[in-house]
Every structure is written in C-alpha cells, then in structure tokens.
C-alpha cells in the first residue's frame, strides 16, 4: 500500500529484519489505521474461508485455521498496543479511540457467527481423538463463543456487541485519564507516581507527605476532563448487564466460571483470612511506629515511620542498598538467574532495532543454540508511559508450517531514570519487580506449544502470576547476588551482613503490604459481585466513595491503610484485564510459595527440579488445566497457609 509520497506501509510487507522484529524507524503514525483496516478485512476473509469449507469440520480445517487467522491484524496490534502503553502520544491516543470499537465489532462478528460456531461446536463435541493441547485449544475457542453471547437472539447479540464496543472505548478512556492524572501528580508534587512509595518513606516534611498522599489517592477523582467516576460506574453496569444476559447473577460469577477459583464464594473465602492475619500484624506495626513517632499515625505517616522502624529493627534503609542495585546490574542478575536455572543464554542484540532509545534488545538461546526469542527491556519512567510494570508480547510463539515461530517479548517498568551524575538505583521492591516481570517473560520464552491461543502466558488469570512471583525468589539468593550486586561507585560486592538484613527485612511491614493488596482484591470482588439492579443505586462520585468506605470497614481494614488501588485509579480492573481477578496475585502466590519450597527442599540449583519446573509448567503454557500441571510438579495441592507463613503473618 502506497501513500501519496510513495511511502510503503511496513505492515503490508514481510519484515526483512534479523528476527522478524518490527522496523520501528520505518513505521509512521499514518501507517497504523490503514494496516488495522486491511488486517480486519484479511481476518474476515480467513474466517469466511473456514465457514465456506465444504469438508466436514475437523480440528485442522476449523480450530487450527481459526488460530492462524488474522496474521496482519496480529502484526499491527502487537506493535501498536505495546507502543500505545509505553510511548503514548496524543496521535496514538486518537488512533486508539478510533480503532478499539472497530476491533470490538470485528471480534463480535466472528464470535457471534452461528455458522462458524456450529463448526467449532462439532469439533468440540468430537474432541476425544485430539491431542491434549488440541483439546484445550478447542475448549478455549468453544467457550469464547459461548461467553460472547453466540446463543443470544439477534436483539441480544446486537446489544451484547454494542456493550463490547462501548466497554472498549471506556477502558481506553480510563487509561488515558489516568495517564493524565499521573502526569498532573508529578507536576503538583515533583515526583512520578512510580517514586511515590520511596518518597513517602524518606520525606521529612509531614505537610508535604499529606499533600502527596491526598494527591496520589484522589487520582481520577478530581472532577474535570480526567475524572474517572462516571466511566467506572458505566463500566461496572455494562459488565453486570452482559453477565445477566448470559445467565449469571453478577459479573464476578461470569468472570470466574473459567478460572481456577471457579466462583466468587471461593475467592471471598480465600481472601478474608488473609486480610484478618494482615490486619492483626498491621496493628502491631502501627504500635511500633507510634512508639517512635510519639503521636498517632495517619495514612501519610505510614511509610515514613515504617522506615524508622526498619532502621531500628534491622539497621537497614534504602540508602544502604540502592548503590548495589544499579538498574543495569540488576538486569544482569535477572539474566544470570535464568541462565543458572534453565541453562539458557542471553546476550545483547545490537542488530535488533528498538522503539525508544532507552530500550535495550537481547537475544535468548537454548542450550543447543536454538533461538528462544527476542527480549526488549524498557525500564525507565517517562511521561508517555502508563504507570506500573508489565510483560507483553510483540509476537506470540506458535508453529507454522512445521516451523517454530519464536516470541518477541517486552518488560516495561517505571524505574527512576539515570541522571548525568548517577546511574538508576533501585529499591529492594524495584529489584523484585525486575525479577517478577522477567518471570512472565520466561513463561513466554520457554513455551513449546503449537497454537497461539495456549502458548506462553495464555493461561487462566489466577494461574499466570505463579511464574512471575516464583521468579522473585531468586533476587536475593546469595549465589545470584554475588553475580550482580556491586556498589556502582567502588565495585565492591554487597556485604554478607547487608544481604542478611535484606532477607530478614523482606517480611517487614507485611501487615501493611499484604493488607493493601488484599483490600484492593476484596474491593474488586465487591464491585463485581453486585447485580445490575444493585449497581443502579450508584450515581455519582460520592456513592463510589461511600461504597469504598463501607467495604473497607466490613473487611476490617484499619483507617491508616487504604487499598493499594482505589476505584478511580484501579487500572488493573478497568483497563488491564484483571476485573474480578486482582485476587490472582495472592492466589498465585500460594502456588509460587509452595513451588519454591520444592526447590529449597531438593536444592535451589538442582537441575532435575529446574527441568521438571520448566517442562511441566513453562513449556506447557495453557495446553493443560492449571491444577493438573501443578499436581504433576508438586505431587499435591498447595496449602493456603503457606502464604501467611512466607509473609511472616503467622508462625
């Protein structure tokens, strides 16, 4: 496709790049929309070819053909949506506003097509002779049709599709508003949202801490064009309406019906004991802090006096540890752990073009020299990047015409950027985040599946965090620390006594840390456990605040702690796929703690255990039911109490 100036749209060509990675410098903002439109049309043609096939439905001519459909659309989406989160601009946002409803409509046309569904259903009902992976791919596709309203009448399908389109636009607007609010926070306080916790632990000015707390905790709730209250309420009501249309009492019941947990009651029963234990611990932490402060603790005091207690109890503060955790050296530690455990190689790939000058590219290869994939590390905060940290794929792993297509994966973080005088220095929490996100990346790189829909991290939401949280354990193992934790000023390795302090302090302040995480998980569940009729009572910002206050009181959250995310800046559940699923972090942590216990029992660097973990979990992706995989590795189901012990909440 040529433009008036004879510019060839890169998405319409094969990419003659070292590993099929995107030629970012050749892509113009004007290329995206034509590529999206062409991709949608190509996908429609691919789907129509499946429907028109005169042969009886089989896995290959129906399900596998569906899995392979829409290659151009996947290509442009992989680039655009990664960049729209990490390098967003007004131009990108405008395209996103236009393209999301288009994509939603295109997906609905497919998943509400009765002729296509009949073919998929026929394969699903005769799937006994398929491989286990093929059965899981078929089941996942069949359920996608059912969960997207294929059984509704024409009026119901039209309404369901209308809601999908509206939800896509609302979620995108929520994210844009939050990005603007995050930038406004930085302008008002002088720090980025990513620096908030660190700032609150070191700022001596109590009035400034209070100002920062109130600005941070009111994001999306300030009125004006970036306010998220109306958006939140509309999203919740539309989700509840869809669930009701499909016969579920509420959105949480719908969302959990194909997850490990299964239903809201199971999640509620899982979360409340964790909250009770966390608050018991938090009350002890509060008393320790007030003994030092000499006055009652307010929410904006918590981090500041927690650091005082940590210094007193463990003789440890972040100023001691940061010089040893320079960002590039931490990346080296992340890579070293993966190399030691799984026997892979990771090396810089200067031949791979990056999308931002601060992004770095690496090549991963296996023991036999075969390519595992290409990795982008995008670590530093900038105004065009949304908050938080995440892993995503530019390209999935799958098999095409007998050839293994390897993934292209990115880790995006919001670590402090280096200055002209000093490198980026990370907190202990930042270090854990780097290992966490690369755990997701390893799940994507080591997968050995045939189909995109089950490869890598394409697993149940409450299973996927197992691998990231498990990988955090390697961050402060002495053998790994010895490979990366050196004072950037002197080159001296981190002292053994400081390592001991870090390891001891990892369980510090866990009443607060667990409590705010669990509180956000419960808040998420309570919003999504309401029926459409119950949600109609919520009409404005004050009704949202009142619900938050009531929910926090009922869960037992003490007044000095707020949920990690309040409703109007809860990006996970309103813009990132974790709706009625934020509990997944704690649920998966139970699995991760138990898996780590296996490594400790048999030797952290035991090659047989590592091979079992890799082959049973990482290579399988979503090609088997999660608990089946877990029991195959561990021999039994995990005990939830292990999480409380690991966090130091019970003896």
Steps between C-alpha positions, in 0.01 A plus 500: 500500500646832394427847628508817294873539569571140395561389858448126523305392804736265692213293634409398146842346444701212636746642749852442376646540846732265694223316687183633345496781754322824417690763297390779733682782320310425179157505663313829477200598707299505177576131440296364789144564393537366143671193642225445756232529233684266265562258787132491590405431138762226474373340817143509369615323184688238705191432710270486200729242341454280808123535482489432126714187523282222356678231699368380833636700798830372637749644742737594216251660263307684771672553836861505382399713202333745739811510720710595198254756360560875503878507469513862381269615777714325760808663349376858519328446837818360650688820417230759551364393838844449650606848391170659602571394860870584514538785248154651489444828319183699421520361146522142629212563738284632217565186295422286803167675546408426139636147470377338822130504402598369156688209653219428744248491216723275291545256788128492569426424135718193537395379844130553430505328162270197529646322197853519634381398846330189362831387350687569825229326700524193279875475563449563874242222531725251321831597658588168666748406229691827518825560685464660841626832367250490214222422747591803709518726192158375389349539844634854532356601163165334566470680834593831336194470275270408787635773727459759226130436455483276194184337641315831537225604260571767242394784726711360782802464274462857382484629856791282613711627211402858575615453860831347391573799280408745772710316759803510271466877466438554871800294606723689260368833633557384858866428418549831321348690792722319746811579298401867504433483875837336562672779310300760694612333823862535394450865415335570836733298726823489301530120486357234273236256619766227478708686760212549744572224752870582513424870543250436779760298688763773493319835496553682833232763428177359643283762331655411163442130568134576571473700179662217303274236656184694423610570144601136444184351649262735316624433146206469264276659764571869450217603268574647162583325176721233660250386761432124494191473721238494226716269290536253788128485568412452135760222464367319808139523388574386146701203626217402734249529215706267282531247780125514556436445129706178519317373806747595773391686816791744473817567304725330756310173457537527124867595513601223743309218332804403290774583754673280757295645786171424323261731684488817716430315824829312467691825447326673791577207730862510384551874550342571839734286715794669328353840582440400862859385543634808323304739720609325817857553388432856382373599843831384649688696233294810577580474872872469423488812284301706749753416770764672285280780366353601834164565338223313317587380151310640204502334154767743377722408794510125445793466261705764676484338841512149357846593372592621848391168648682306230818693572456429871410130468724404212750787481399528135385784280479536124793742485722207603371260235437721195867540395518120461187485285585707197241426228739348245660277763158385621416406141820297499381325816162426343673344201755312713226329700326382182827376355596307814158344549393421145832484315407767247722774357413871486711747308460855366347522152623830354373388161141521629340842464329641811198730523646741754867598550500382863361158408752215470472187286630151583505158334416185698626160388462153645771253599514362146542847351145521366323835521257547788401855414576872507464705816453875541575657839327838542576589860485875557211732585388761244187714458370300202501171690211377713577420863596159635700218349402231253604237249349474155558334164573673175472153345370174646667161480334246271576243230433591137551256215714286727727790599517630855430874505672643805358782711600864528439619855532826693530583870388854580573659839500847651836504677668835567691618197876554526630855528812655354673445835365164618362176355148381576500350849221265600319432823462145629142508368624612156743208496219258575294660223779443245517131592119478507449631148777283360323201655211580268747537213649156570151353488473649151849405382513140619157398374484213249147507366358474149220756526499868593191476716671279760868591467698677771296714737167413333377331817234568761546840664530350849776267379718734298650686798648178640801521270577867560470475876703181506782675312518774765655246736829503311555874552670469837647152486866550599636316196302731270575817695870422470465527123340843486483696826808721498533859621500703179744749655765257619421166337492336844258206532206533734609398853360175642364683803302736276359203311387350831332828590317509167380142538385561857327822400308339213231402749498848649184716467311205356187587695480817295626353171271197513212707633500759223528226235226289655279807550525583130416139416190507722394840365526359147288200596234703680452733205458207264287285731211747472216439260393758244207596723730557798736712294222733389513667844843642419467829317790726589848533650371514856319169465827343390686646799226383737519147360878494540469618862233239578690218329827584676325504838332164436827333395669630816750736335637741760465872431871560455509281187314541172467242222802488272271632227188701563222473247577797276864399444458122508647448154532123546124448512377777271763492226727196534293183508506430876130575565378267776853366479735716704491225763713306249821641645430350842350181356803442280734588784374197690610286204829688469586461869430128484703459178793686659480265798564213258814676373622562854433141602689347207758774437441841344740423218401135465485444121239225528258724688563787260441273201178373654379855562589601147352197326188473715409867516692738279497290185134403532340845497124453508505157334373331818280593796703702755446283805579187299838653414554611857432161651725339239788717621435507875314176558219669693294816525655797681389613845387866524660529845840489329444855375438632851816334627707625207388856565566471873135544594483179702765284665 
